[in-house]
Amino acid sequence: MKFWKLSCLIAVVGCSISIEAQDASYKVVTLLAPPWVMERDGGRRQEGFMIDLLEKVSRVADFNFSLAFVKDGKYGSEMGGRWDGAIGELLAGEADIAAMPMIVTEKRQSVVDFSTPIINSGHRILIKKPVTHNDPLKVLFEPYSLPVWILVVVISWLMGGVLIIINKFSPSEWGQLPEHEDPTFSRNSFAANNAFFFVHSTLTWQGYKEVPKSPAGRIIVCMWFSFIFFMIIAYTANLTALLIARGPNQQTVPFKTFHEMAAQTLTPYGTMQNVHLINKLRDSNDPVFHKILAYMNLGDNNFKQISDAIQRIRNSPNGYAAIVESTEADYIASKNCDLMLVGEMISISQIGFACSKSTRGLCNELSEAVREIREDGSMYMLYSKWFTSGLCTPPNLDDYISRQETAKITARPLTLADLSLAFVVLLFGLVVGVIMLVVEILVHRYRKKKAGRNMEPVRMTAANGRGQSETPDNDESDKAPIAAAEP
């Protein structure tokens, strides 16, 4: 009889406890933080990762909840011994649970309870995704810098003009041959049209009909051939290096890690004012993180809103990198296909439910429910649904190469300084050729003048003093009339 009464008492107590658990209802405070919590239908309903998670947790832990927003829109920090935000409302008994992306810190743990972490969060780098412009002709012009190409064109025209001048004024050049002494039709080899054709054909290592005949022309052409040899060898070697440095059609990003970001100065970077991140970087033993913190404190590269960071990433001429909380970065990259994430996760922290200490055992119930949801894969599905299931597929970082990685096999366009020897050789040839042309013209004129003096006729003064040449022909002509007059 006593055993029967005891069994009934246990059953009644168990039912009352079960009914009490089922009737449990908690006030939950949150704040708007896409995609954790978002408003729809003009604020009449809420949705997001945290809303779906709360519904799953409430079903597992068997409780009801009502949702309200934090009055001051803050997570909670201590000011003069008083807490504001969600932590302040939990301490004041105005809420039982805070469901928001709140980082678990020692200071907050001293005044409220936290559940098992929902997500491990950190910070990553958000940059603009590189865009490849398929320009098949660009690679052919990359071995030389623009000033080199301009100078090559100018020198080619100059060479053509020099060959025309030599052909016209050099007395021993093809152009001075009489037509009856030119069976191979070489007189026009260096006329205006043929001279420029000779320059172009030799510049591309093609054939030619004749080379200059004069010493000045041959000196200049020899130096021109040497110039072409140096330029083509340099072009071929640098083109090969550029193609190797490009890699297997890999696109280039400014950097792929925080260490590479700290080692460069071309692309600026910054973050939103985040006390937790700053403390993590300051307390780190890695000097690279200290360097990153010093850079962000010195420059005006930080941003106040994530929208400002996105605009700067897209519009900055040298690019921009934003250090963003990892869950928010995942969400942004999934919605904006021109952005991508690089870098390992740093300043790792934990996000969990915060509970009022006055409600004993509440965070333990939430922790059990969170563990069960994580074990059955529901947590991963929820995260994928709200953070990474946008229109943009996350790129594979192995498909990209950073500037630091390309530096291992450097290649750049050759400048005038790199090719100065070739231009000096050609300039030397032009100077010597012009001097030879002048000497050749002067020698030819001297010989012509000397030969003209040697070919003048010998003139004799007559005995009668009239200055007439006396020759047998003249004597005969003088005598002929007299002889003819005789009978």
C-alpha positions as CSV (number, residue, x, y, z in Angstrom):
1,M,0.0,0.0,0.0
2,K,2.8,2.4,0.9
3,F,4.6,1.4,-2.3
4,W,1.6,2.2,-4.3
5,K,1.2,5.7,-2.7
6,L,4.9,6.4,-3.3
7,S,4.6,5.5,-7.0
8,C,1.6,7.8,-7.4
9,L,3.5,10.6,-5.7
10,I,6.5,10.3,-8.0
11,A,4.2,10.2,-11.0
12,V,2.4,13.4,-9.9
13,V,5.7,15.2,-9.2
14,G,7.1,14.1,-12.6
15,C,4.0,15.3,-14.4
16,S,4.1,18.6,-12.6
17,I,7.8,19.1,-13.5
18,S,7.1,18.2,-17.2
19,I,4.1,20.5,-17.3
20,E,6.2,23.3,-15.7
21,A,9.0,22.7,-18.3
22,Q,6.5,22.8,-21.2
23,D,5.0,26.0,-19.9
24,A,8.4,27.7,-19.5
25,S,8.6,30.9,-21.5
26,Y,11.6,33.2,-21.8
27,K,12.1,36.7,-23.0
28,V,14.8,36.9,-25.6
29,V,16.4,40.1,-26.7
30,T,18.3,40.6,-30.0
31,L,19.3,43.3,-32.4
32,L,19.3,43.7,-36.2
33,A,22.5,42.3,-37.7
34,P,22.1,40.7,-41.1
35,P,22.0,37.8,-41.6
36,W,21.7,36.9,-37.9
37,V,18.4,38.8,-37.5
38,M,16.6,40.7,-40.2
39,E,13.1,42.3,-40.4
40,R,10.6,41.5,-43.1
41,D,7.1,42.7,-44.0
42,G,7.7,46.2,-42.6
43,G,9.0,44.9,-39.2
44,R,6.0,42.6,-38.6
45,R,8.2,39.5,-38.6
46,Q,11.9,38.6,-38.2
47,E,14.0,36.1,-39.9
48,G,17.7,35.0,-40.1
49,F,20.2,32.6,-38.7
50,M,19.5,33.4,-35.1
51,I,15.8,33.2,-35.5
52,D,15.9,29.7,-37.1
53,L,18.4,28.6,-34.4
54,L,16.2,29.8,-31.6
55,E,13.2,27.9,-33.0
56,K,15.3,24.7,-33.2
57,V,16.7,25.2,-29.7
58,S,13.3,25.9,-28.2
59,R,11.9,22.7,-29.7
60,V,14.8,20.6,-28.5
61,A,14.9,22.2,-25.0
62,D,11.0,22.4,-24.9
63,F,10.4,26.0,-24.1
64,N,8.6,29.0,-25.5
65,F,10.1,32.5,-26.1
66,S,9.1,36.0,-27.0
67,L,11.4,38.2,-29.0
68,A,12.2,41.8,-28.4
69,F,15.0,44.2,-29.6
70,V,17.6,45.7,-27.3
71,K,16.5,49.2,-26.4
72,D,19.8,51.0,-27.0
73,G,20.9,48.6,-29.9
74,K,24.2,47.6,-28.2
75,Y,25.7,44.3,-27.2
76,G,26.8,45.4,-23.8
77,S,29.9,47.1,-22.3
78,E,30.7,48.4,-18.9
79,M,30.8,52.2,-18.3
80,G,31.5,53.4,-14.8
81,G,30.4,50.1,-13.2
82,R,27.1,50.0,-15.1
83,W,26.4,47.7,-18.1
84,D,24.5,48.9,-21.1
85,G,23.0,47.0,-24.1
86,A,21.9,43.4,-23.9
87,I,24.1,42.6,-20.9
88,G,22.5,45.5,-19.0
89,E,19.0,44.2,-19.7
90,L,20.0,40.7,-18.6
91,L,21.4,42.1,-15.3
92,A,18.3,44.2,-14.8
93,G,16.0,41.2,-15.2
94,E,14.4,42.7,-18.3
95,A,15.4,39.6,-20.4
96,D,16.3,36.0,-19.9
97,I,18.3,35.3,-23.1
98,A,20.4,37.4,-25.4
99,A,20.4,35.9,-28.9
100,M,22.8,37.9,-31.1
101,P,26.4,37.6,-32.5
102,M,27.8,38.5,-29.1
103,I,31.5,37.5,-28.4
104,V,32.2,35.6,-25.2
105,T,34.7,37.6,-23.1
106,E,35.9,37.1,-19.6
107,K,34.4,40.4,-18.5
108,R,31.0,39.4,-19.7
109,Q,31.3,36.0,-18.3
110,S,31.8,37.5,-14.9
111,V,28.2,39.0,-14.8
112,V,26.2,36.6,-17.1
113,D,26.2,33.0,-18.2
114,F,27.1,31.8,-21.7
115,S,26.0,28.6,-23.5
116,T,28.2,26.3,-25.5
117,P,29.6,28.4,-28.4
118,I,27.4,28.5,-31.4
119,I,30.1,29.6,-33.9
120,N,33.8,30.2,-33.7
121,S,34.3,33.6,-35.3
122,G,37.4,35.6,-36.3
123,H,38.5,38.1,-38.9
124,R,39.5,37.7,-42.5
125,I,40.5,39.9,-45.4
126,L,37.9,41.1,-47.9
127,I,39.4,42.3,-51.3
128,K,38.2,42.8,-54.9
129,K,38.3,39.7,-57.0
130,P,40.8,40.2,-59.8
131,V,39.4,40.5,-63.3
132,T,41.3,39.1,-66.3
133,H,41.1,41.0,-69.5
134,N,41.9,38.6,-72.3
135,D,44.2,40.6,-74.6
136,P,46.1,38.2,-76.8
137,L,48.2,41.1,-78.4
138,K,49.3,42.6,-75.1
139,V,51.8,39.8,-74.3
140,L,53.7,40.6,-77.6
141,F,54.4,44.2,-76.4
142,E,55.2,43.4,-72.8
143,P,58.9,42.6,-73.2
144,Y,59.7,46.2,-73.9
145,S,58.5,49.3,-72.1
146,L,56.7,52.0,-74.0
147,P,59.7,54.4,-74.3
148,V,61.7,51.5,-75.9
149,W,59.0,50.8,-78.5
150,I,58.8,54.5,-79.3
151,L,62.6,54.8,-79.7
152,V,62.8,51.7,-81.9
153,V,60.2,53.1,-84.3
154,V,62.0,56.5,-84.4
155,I,65.4,54.8,-85.0
156,S,63.9,52.7,-87.8
157,W,62.7,55.8,-89.6
158,L,66.0,57.5,-89.0
159,M,67.9,54.5,-90.4
160,G,65.8,54.6,-93.5
161,G,66.5,58.3,-94.0
162,V,70.3,57.8,-93.4
163,L,70.4,55.1,-96.1
164,I,68.6,57.4,-98.6
165,I,71.1,60.2,-97.9
166,I,74.1,57.9,-98.3
167,N,72.7,56.4,-101.5
168,K,72.2,60.0,-102.9
169,F,75.5,61.6,-101.9
170,S,78.1,58.9,-101.6
171,P,80.1,58.7,-104.8
172,S,80.7,55.0,-104.5
173,E,77.1,54.0,-103.7
174,W,74.7,52.0,-105.9
175,G,72.8,55.1,-106.7
176,Q,75.7,56.6,-108.6
177,L,76.1,53.8,-111.1
178,P,75.3,54.7,-114.7
179,E,72.4,52.8,-116.1
180,H,74.5,50.9,-118.6
181,E,76.8,49.7,-115.8
182,D,73.9,48.3,-113.7
183,P,72.8,44.9,-115.2
184,T,71.4,43.7,-111.8
185,F,69.2,46.9,-111.4
186,S,70.9,47.8,-108.1
187,R,70.8,51.5,-108.6
188,N,67.4,51.8,-106.8
189,S,68.3,49.4,-103.9
190,F,68.3,52.3,-101.4
191,A,65.8,54.6,-102.9
192,A,63.1,55.9,-100.6
193,N,60.8,52.9,-100.8
194,N,63.5,50.3,-100.9
195,A,65.5,51.8,-98.0
196,F,62.6,51.6,-95.5
197,F,61.9,48.1,-96.8
198,F,65.5,47.1,-96.1
199,V,65.3,48.5,-92.6
200,H,62.0,46.6,-91.8
201,S,63.2,43.3,-93.4
202,T,66.5,43.3,-91.5
203,L,64.7,44.4,-88.2
204,T,62.7,41.2,-88.4
205,W,65.6,39.0,-89.5
206,Q,64.4,38.6,-93.1
207,G,66.3,38.6,-96.4
208,Y,67.4,41.5,-98.5
209,K,68.7,42.0,-102.0
210,E,71.7,44.3,-101.6
211,V,73.8,45.8,-98.8
212,P,75.3,49.3,-99.2
213,K,78.4,49.5,-101.4
214,S,80.1,52.5,-99.9
215,P,82.3,52.3,-96.7
216,A,80.0,54.7,-94.8
217,G,76.9,52.7,-95.6
218,R,78.5,49.4,-94.7
219,I,79.7,50.7,-91.3
220,I,76.2,51.9,-90.5
221,V,74.6,48.7,-91.6
222,C,77.1,46.6,-89.6
223,M,76.2,48.5,-86.4
224,W,72.5,48.3,-87.4
225,F,72.8,44.5,-87.6
226,S,74.5,44.4,-84.2
227,F,71.7,46.6,-82.7
228,I,69.1,44.2,-84.1
229,F,70.9,41.2,-82.7
230,F,70.9,42.6,-79.2
231,M,67.3,43.7,-79.4
232,I,65.9,40.5,-80.7
233,I,67.8,38.4,-78.2
234,A,66.6,40.6,-75.3
235,Y,63.0,40.5,-76.6
236,T,62.9,36.7,-76.9
237,A,64.5,36.1,-73.5
238,N,62.2,38.6,-71.7
239,L,59.1,37.3,-73.5
240,T,60.0,33.8,-72.3
241,A,60.5,35.1,-68.7
242,L,57.2,36.9,-68.8
243,L,55.3,33.8,-69.9
244,I,56.9,31.7,-67.2
245,A,56.2,34.3,-64.5
246,R,52.5,34.4,-65.5
247,G,52.1,30.8,-64.4
248,P,49.4,28.5,-65.7
249,N,46.9,31.3,-66.5
250,Q,46.6,32.2,-62.8
251,Q,45.1,35.5,-61.8
252,T,47.1,37.7,-59.4
253,V,45.8,38.9,-56.0
254,P,47.6,41.5,-53.9
255,F,48.2,39.0,-51.1
256,K,46.8,35.7,-49.7
257,T,47.8,35.9,-46.0
258,F,48.0,38.5,-43.3
259,H,51.8,38.2,-43.3
260,E,51.9,39.0,-47.0
261,M,49.6,41.9,-46.5
262,A,51.8,43.3,-43.8
263,A,54.9,42.9,-46.0
264,Q,53.6,45.1,-48.8
265,T,52.7,48.8,-49.1
266,L,51.0,49.1,-52.4
267,T,47.5,48.1,-51.3
268,P,46.1,49.9,-48.2
269,Y,44.1,48.1,-45.6
270,G,42.0,48.9,-42.5
271,T,39.2,47.7,-40.3
272,M,36.1,48.9,-38.4
273,Q,36.9,50.2,-34.9
274,N,36.8,46.8,-33.1
275,V,38.0,46.7,-29.5
276,H,38.1,42.9,-29.5
277,L,40.3,42.8,-32.6
278,I,42.6,45.5,-31.4
279,N,43.1,43.7,-28.1
280,K,43.8,40.4,-29.9
281,L,46.4,42.0,-32.2
282,R,48.0,43.9,-29.3
283,D,48.2,40.8,-27.1
284,S,49.6,38.5,-29.9
285,N,53.2,37.3,-29.8
286,D,53.4,37.6,-33.6
287,P,55.3,40.9,-34.5
288,V,53.5,40.9,-37.9
289,F,50.2,41.5,-36.1
290,H,51.8,44.4,-34.2
291,K,52.9,45.8,-37.5
292,I,49.4,45.6,-38.9
293,L,48.0,47.3,-35.8
294,A,50.6,50.1,-36.1
295,Y,49.8,50.6,-39.8
296,M,46.0,50.9,-39.1
297,N,46.6,53.3,-36.2
298,L,48.8,55.6,-38.2
299,G,46.9,55.9,-41.5
300,D,43.4,57.0,-42.3
301,N,42.4,53.7,-43.8
302,N,39.8,52.4,-41.3
303,F,36.1,52.6,-42.0
304,K,33.0,53.3,-39.9
305,Q,30.5,51.2,-41.8
306,I,30.9,48.1,-43.9
307,S,29.2,49.8,-46.9
308,D,32.0,52.3,-46.9
309,A,34.5,49.5,-47.0
310,I,32.8,47.8,-49.9
311,Q,32.7,51.1,-51.9
312,R,36.4,51.7,-51.2
313,I,37.3,48.1,-52.2
314,R,35.6,48.6,-55.6
315,N,36.7,52.2,-56.4
316,S,40.3,52.5,-55.0
317,P,42.8,52.7,-57.9
318,N,45.4,50.6,-56.0
319,G,42.8,48.4,-54.4
320,Y,41.8,48.2,-50.7
321,A,41.6,45.4,-48.2
322,A,39.1,45.4,-45.4
323,I,39.6,43.3,-42.3
324,V,36.1,42.1,-41.5
325,E,34.5,39.7,-39.0
326,S,34.5,36.3,-40.6
327,T,30.8,35.5,-40.5
328,E,30.0,39.0,-41.9
329,A,32.7,38.6,-44.5
330,D,31.2,35.2,-45.7
331,Y,27.8,36.9,-46.0
332,I,29.2,39.8,-48.0
333,A,31.2,37.7,-50.4
334,S,28.2,35.4,-51.1
335,K,26.1,38.4,-52.1
336,N,28.8,40.4,-54.0
337,C,30.4,38.3,-56.7
338,D,33.1,40.9,-57.4
339,L,34.5,40.4,-53.9
340,M,36.4,37.5,-52.3
341,L,38.0,36.5,-49.0
342,V,41.7,35.8,-48.5
343,G,43.8,35.1,-45.4
344,E,43.6,32.8,-42.5
345,M,41.1,33.5,-39.7
346,I,42.8,35.5,-36.9
347,S,41.6,36.8,-33.5
348,I,39.4,33.7,-33.1
349,S,36.6,34.2,-30.6
350,Q,33.4,32.4,-29.7
351,I,29.8,33.5,-30.1
352,G,27.1,32.0,-27.8
353,F,23.8,32.6,-26.1
354,A,24.0,34.9,-23.0
355,C,21.7,34.0,-20.1
356,S,20.7,35.8,-16.9
357,K,22.3,34.3,-13.8
358,S,19.0,34.6,-12.0
359,T,17.5,31.8,-14.3
360,R,19.6,28.9,-13.0
361,G,20.4,26.1,-15.4
362,L,19.0,27.9,-18.5
363,C,22.3,28.1,-20.3
364,N,22.9,24.4,-19.5
365,E,19.7,23.6,-21.3
366,L,20.7,25.8,-24.2
367,S,24.1,24.2,-24.4
368,E,22.6,20.7,-24.6
369,A,20.3,21.8,-27.4
370,V,23.2,23.5,-29.3
371,R,25.3,20.3,-29.0
372,E,22.5,18.2,-30.3
373,I,21.8,20.6,-33.3
374,R,25.5,20.6,-34.1
375,E,25.9,16.8,-34.0
376,D,23.0,16.2,-36.4
377,G,24.4,18.7,-38.9
378,S,21.6,21.2,-38.6
379,M,24.1,23.9,-37.5
380,Y,26.1,23.6,-40.6
381,M,22.9,23.6,-42.8
382,L,21.7,26.8,-41.1
383,Y,25.1,28.5,-41.6
384,S,25.2,27.6,-45.2
385,K,21.6,28.8,-45.7
386,W,22.2,32.2,-44.3
387,F,25.9,33.0,-44.8
388,T,27.2,31.2,-47.8
389,S,24.3,30.3,-50.0
390,G,24.2,33.5,-52.1
391,L,24.4,33.8,-55.8
392,C,28.2,33.8,-55.8
393,T,30.2,30.7,-55.6
394,P,33.2,31.1,-53.3
395,P,36.4,30.9,-55.4
396,N,39.2,28.5,-54.8
397,L,42.2,30.4,-53.5
398,D,44.6,27.9,-55.2
399,D,43.5,29.3,-58.6
400,Y,45.1,32.6,-57.7
401,I,48.7,33.7,-57.2
402,S,49.9,36.6,-55.0
403,R,52.3,39.3,-55.9
404,Q,54.8,37.8,-53.4
405,E,54.6,34.5,-55.1
406,T,55.2,36.0,-58.5
407,A,58.3,37.8,-57.1
408,K,60.0,34.4,-57.0
409,I,60.1,34.4,-60.8
410,T,60.3,38.1,-61.6
411,A,59.9,39.5,-65.0
412,R,59.2,43.1,-66.1
413,P,59.4,45.1,-69.3
414,L,62.9,46.1,-70.4
415,T,63.7,49.8,-70.1
416,L,66.0,52.1,-72.0
417,A,68.6,51.6,-69.3
418,D,68.5,47.8,-69.7
419,L,69.0,48.2,-73.5
420,S,71.4,51.1,-73.4
421,L,74.3,49.0,-74.9
422,A,72.4,48.3,-78.1
423,F,71.5,52.0,-78.6
424,V,75.1,53.1,-77.9
425,V,76.4,50.6,-80.5
426,L,74.0,52.0,-83.1
427,L,74.8,55.6,-82.2
428,F,78.5,54.9,-82.6
429,G,77.9,53.4,-86.0
430,L,75.8,56.4,-87.1
431,V,78.5,58.9,-86.0
432,V,81.3,56.9,-87.7
433,G,79.2,56.4,-90.8
434,V,78.5,60.1,-91.2
435,I,82.2,61.0,-90.7
436,M,83.1,58.4,-93.4
437,L,80.5,59.9,-95.7
438,V,81.9,63.4,-95.4
439,V,85.5,62.1,-95.9
440,E,84.4,60.1,-98.9
441,I,82.7,63.1,-100.5
442,L,85.8,65.3,-99.9
443,V,88.2,62.7,-101.3
444,H,86.1,62.2,-104.3
445,R,85.9,66.0,-105.0
446,Y,89.7,66.3,-104.5
447,R,90.4,63.5,-107.0
448,K,88.0,64.9,-109.5
449,K,89.6,68.3,-109.3
450,K,93.1,66.9,-109.6
451,A,92.1,64.8,-112.6
452,G,90.6,67.9,-114.3
453,R,93.8,69.8,-114.0
454,N,95.8,67.0,-115.6
455,M,93.5,66.8,-118.6
456,E,93.8,70.5,-119.6
457,P,95.3,71.1,-123.3
458,V,98.9,72.5,-123.6
459,R,98.9,76.1,-125.0
460,M,102.0,77.8,-126.6
461,T,102.7,81.5,-127.2
462,A,103.3,82.5,-130.9
463,A,106.6,84.1,-131.8
464,N,104.7,87.0,-133.2
465,G,103.4,87.7,-129.8
466,R,99.6,87.3,-130.6
467,G,99.2,84.4,-128.2
468,Q,98.0,82.0,-130.8
469,S,98.9,78.3,-130.7
470,E,101.1,77.2,-133.5
471,T,100.4,73.7,-134.8
472,P,101.0,71.9,-138.1
473,D,97.3,72.1,-138.8
474,N,97.3,75.8,-138.5
475,D,100.4,76.1,-140.7
476,E,98.8,74.1,-143.4
477,S,95.6,76.1,-143.2
478,D,97.5,79.3,-143.5
479,K,99.5,78.1,-146.4
480,A,96.7,76.4,-148.4
481,P,95.2,79.5,-149.9
482,I,98.6,80.8,-151.2
483,A,99.3,77.5,-152.8
484,A,96.0,77.4,-154.4
485,A,96.6,80.9,-156.0
486,E,99.5,79.7,-158.1
487,P,98.9,79.0,-161.8
